[in-house]
């Protein structure tokens, strides 16, 4: 009996006769390699790091106020600065005016209202001119003017007492200050307190005149 002859162009099935279709490893020696996949097998990746670990990724709010750890200090208020300058100037002017007033009283051995008015006007004018017409500055000038007139009168008393006792002014004013104040109280009258009040009123007028 004769056996059937296989067709001469029938390709041999490699590896146990498995079909080449669908098997990437069943291609013959001359077949090209399968194309590389174009998709990303791992899905969408996050954006590359920019090198700043504390940046603002994906719209998230940045820590510490957007990268600035410390906010700059606010500038000092000009009103507050002017107030401080005005009070300091009022105090300094009161000290100077008090000494001048006391020397004047001790030299002429009498007091008069115009000198007290001049003390207050000087204190108020200087304070408002350099520190502004702030109500606190004006009030401080009035208070310092009261003290300036009072201590000026004490300086005048001490000068007269030192001249009468033939001792130095510093000895009377510093070592016997309680005696000076006691004598001032004994001699105080309405006019003396009026002079002190005039000093405060003149300080307010001087502050308004400066502006």
C-alpha positions as CSV (number, residue, x, y, z in Angstrom):
1,X,0.0,0.0,0.0
2,X,1.2,3.5,-0.7
3,X,1.5,6.2,2.0
4,X,0.2,9.7,1.4
5,X,2.9,12.3,0.7
6,X,2.8,15.6,2.6
7,X,2.7,18.7,0.5
8,X,6.2,20.0,-0.1
9,X,5.4,23.7,0.9
10,X,3.8,22.8,4.2
11,X,5.9,24.6,7.0
12,X,7.0,22.5,9.9
13,X,5.4,23.3,13.2
14,X,8.2,24.0,15.8
15,X,8.0,23.0,19.4
16,X,5.5,20.2,19.1
17,X,3.5,21.6,16.2
18,X,2.1,24.7,18.0
19,X,0.9,27.4,15.7
20,X,3.1,30.5,15.4
21,X,0.2,32.9,15.6
22,X,-0.2,34.5,19.0
23,X,3.2,33.0,20.3
24,X,5.9,35.7,20.2
25,X,8.6,32.9,20.7
26,X,7.4,30.7,17.9
27,X,8.6,33.0,15.1
28,X,11.3,31.7,12.9
29,X,14.9,32.8,12.7
30,X,14.1,35.5,10.1
31,X,11.2,37.0,11.8
32,X,11.6,40.5,13.4
33,X,11.2,41.1,17.1
34,X,7.9,42.4,18.4
35,X,7.6,46.1,18.7
36,X,8.2,47.6,22.1
37,X,5.0,48.7,23.9
38,X,4.4,52.5,23.6
39,X,2.3,52.8,26.8
40,X,3.6,53.4,30.3
41,X,3.2,50.0,32.2
42,X,3.4,51.8,35.5
43,X,0.7,54.4,34.9
44,X,1.1,58.2,35.3
45,X,4.2,59.1,37.3
46,X,4.4,62.2,39.5
47,X,6.4,65.1,38.2
48,X,10.1,65.1,38.7
49,X,11.4,66.8,41.8
50,X,12.7,70.3,41.4
51,X,15.2,69.8,44.2
52,X,13.2,71.8,46.8
53,X,11.7,69.4,49.4
54,X,9.6,72.2,50.9
55,X,8.2,73.4,47.6
56,X,4.6,73.6,46.6
57,X,3.8,70.3,44.8
58,X,0.5,70.0,42.9
59,X,-1.0,73.2,44.3
60,X,-0.6,72.3,48.0
61,X,-0.1,75.2,50.3
62,X,3.5,75.8,51.2
63,X,4.5,75.4,54.8
64,X,5.6,78.3,57.0
65,X,3.7,80.9,55.0
66,X,4.9,80.1,51.5
67,X,8.6,79.6,52.3
68,X,9.2,82.7,54.4
69,X,9.8,81.3,58.0
70,X,9.7,84.8,59.6
71,X,7.7,87.8,58.7
72,X,9.5,91.1,58.9
73,X,8.7,93.3,61.8
74,X,6.2,96.1,61.1
75,X,7.7,99.6,60.9
76,X,7.4,101.7,63.9
77,X,4.3,104.0,64.0
78,X,5.2,107.7,63.3
79,X,2.5,108.8,65.7
80,X,4.2,106.7,68.5
81,X,7.6,108.1,67.6
82,X,6.4,111.6,67.6
83,X,4.7,111.1,71.0
84,X,7.9,109.8,72.6
85,X,9.9,112.6,71.1
86,X,7.4,115.2,72.3
87,X,7.4,113.9,75.9
88,X,11.2,113.7,76.0
89,X,11.6,117.2,74.6
90,X,9.0,118.6,77.1
91,X,10.9,117.0,80.0
92,X,14.3,118.4,78.8
93,X,12.8,121.9,78.2
94,X,11.2,121.8,81.7
95,X,14.6,121.0,83.3
96,X,16.4,123.9,81.4
97,X,13.5,126.4,82.0
98,X,13.4,125.4,85.7
99,X,17.1,126.2,86.2
100,X,16.8,129.5,84.3
101,X,13.7,130.5,86.3
102,X,15.3,129.7,89.6
103,X,18.5,131.6,88.8
104,X,16.4,134.6,87.8
105,X,14.3,134.5,91.0
106,X,17.4,134.0,93.2
107,X,19.2,136.9,91.5
108,X,16.4,139.5,91.9
109,X,15.0,137.9,95.1
110,X,11.5,138.3,93.8
111,X,9.1,136.5,91.5
112,X,6.7,137.7,88.9
113,X,4.1,136.1,86.7
114,X,5.8,136.8,83.3
115,X,8.7,134.5,84.1
116,X,6.3,131.6,85.0
117,X,4.4,132.2,81.8
118,X,7.7,132.2,79.8
119,X,8.6,128.8,81.4
120,X,5.4,127.2,80.4
121,X,5.4,128.7,76.9
122,X,8.9,127.4,76.3
123,X,8.1,123.9,77.4
124,X,4.9,123.6,75.4
125,X,6.3,125.2,72.2
126,X,9.4,123.0,72.1
127,X,7.5,119.8,72.8
128,X,4.9,120.5,70.1
129,X,7.4,121.8,67.6
130,X,9.5,118.6,67.7
131,X,6.9,116.0,68.7
132,X,3.7,117.3,67.1
133,X,0.5,118.7,68.7
134,X,-0.6,115.3,70.1
135,X,-3.0,115.7,73.1
136,X,-0.7,113.5,75.2
137,X,2.3,115.7,74.4
138,X,0.4,118.8,75.3
139,X,-0.7,117.3,78.6
140,X,2.8,116.2,79.4
141,X,4.1,119.7,78.6
142,X,1.5,121.2,81.0
143,X,2.5,118.8,83.8
144,X,6.2,119.4,83.3
145,X,5.6,123.1,83.3
146,X,4.0,122.9,86.7
147,X,7.1,121.1,88.0
148,X,9.4,123.5,86.3
149,X,7.8,126.5,87.9
150,X,7.7,124.8,91.3
151,X,11.4,123.6,91.2
152,X,12.4,127.0,89.8
153,X,10.9,128.6,92.9
154,X,12.8,126.2,95.1
155,X,16.0,127.0,93.4
156,X,15.4,130.7,93.9
157,X,14.7,130.1,97.6
158,X,17.9,128.0,98.0
159,X,20.0,130.7,96.3
160,X,18.6,133.3,98.7
161,X,19.1,131.1,101.8
162,X,22.6,130.2,100.7
163,X,23.5,133.8,100.3
164,X,22.1,134.7,103.7
165,X,23.9,131.8,105.4
166,X,27.2,132.4,103.5
167,X,27.3,128.8,102.3
168,X,27.2,127.1,98.9
169,X,24.1,126.7,96.9
170,X,24.6,122.9,96.6
171,X,24.9,122.5,100.3
172,X,21.6,124.2,100.9
173,X,19.7,122.6,98.0
174,X,21.0,119.1,98.4
175,X,21.8,118.7,102.1
176,X,18.9,120.8,103.4
177,X,16.2,120.3,100.7
178,X,13.6,119.6,103.3
179,X,14.2,123.0,104.9
180,X,13.9,124.7,101.5
181,X,10.5,123.1,100.8
182,X,9.3,123.9,104.3
183,X,10.2,127.6,104.0
184,X,8.5,127.6,100.5
185,X,5.3,126.2,102.0
186,X,5.3,128.7,104.8
187,X,5.7,131.6,102.4
188,X,3.3,130.3,99.7
189,X,0.3,132.4,99.0
190,X,-2.4,132.6,96.3
191,X,-0.2,134.4,93.9
192,X,2.5,131.7,94.1
193,X,0.0,129.0,93.2
194,X,-1.4,131.3,90.5
195,X,2.1,131.5,88.9
196,X,2.2,127.7,88.8
197,X,-1.1,127.5,87.1
198,X,-0.1,130.2,84.6
199,X,2.9,128.0,83.7
200,X,0.6,125.1,82.7
201,X,-1.8,127.4,80.8
202,X,1.1,128.9,78.9
203,X,2.4,125.5,78.0
204,X,-0.9,124.7,76.3
205,X,-0.8,128.0,74.5
206,X,2.8,127.5,73.4
207,X,2.0,124.0,72.0
208,X,-0.9,125.4,69.9
209,X,1.3,128.3,68.8
210,X,4.0,125.9,67.5
211,X,1.5,124.3,65.0
